[in-house]
Every structure is written in C-alpha cells, then in structure tokens.
Amino acid sequence: MALQLAAEALEGKSLPPPKHAELVTLIYELLEEGLPEAKVLRFARAAGS
C-alpha cells in the first residue's frame, strides 16, 4: 500500500532512490499509526513536491 500511495503522490515525477525510500517509509509509518489513506496521500503529495 505504501508503494502504491507513493506512486500516486508523485504523479509521474521521479525522486532519487534515497528520497523515494524515505517517502515510502514515511507513508508506511503513517499508515501503521492508523491515519486514513486519503490524509496520508495528501501529506505524501506535499512531501514529494
């Protein structure tokens, strides 16, 4: 799920591998904390910009 949300958040943009890994890890941790996917996606879009 974290990888899918990262791909949606980036909207076709690419990040260097270390930054992509950080984004996926952040998304995973937010999901594990129980945040809804929609909120995580909004946050991930802001972080991936």
Sequence and secondary structure as in RCSB ss.txt:
>XXXX:A:sequence
MALQLAAEALEGKSLPPPKHAELVTLIYELLEEGLPEAKVLRFARAAGS
>XXXX:A:secstr
 HHHHHHHHHTT    HHHHHHHHHHHHHHHHTT  HHHHHHHHHHHH 
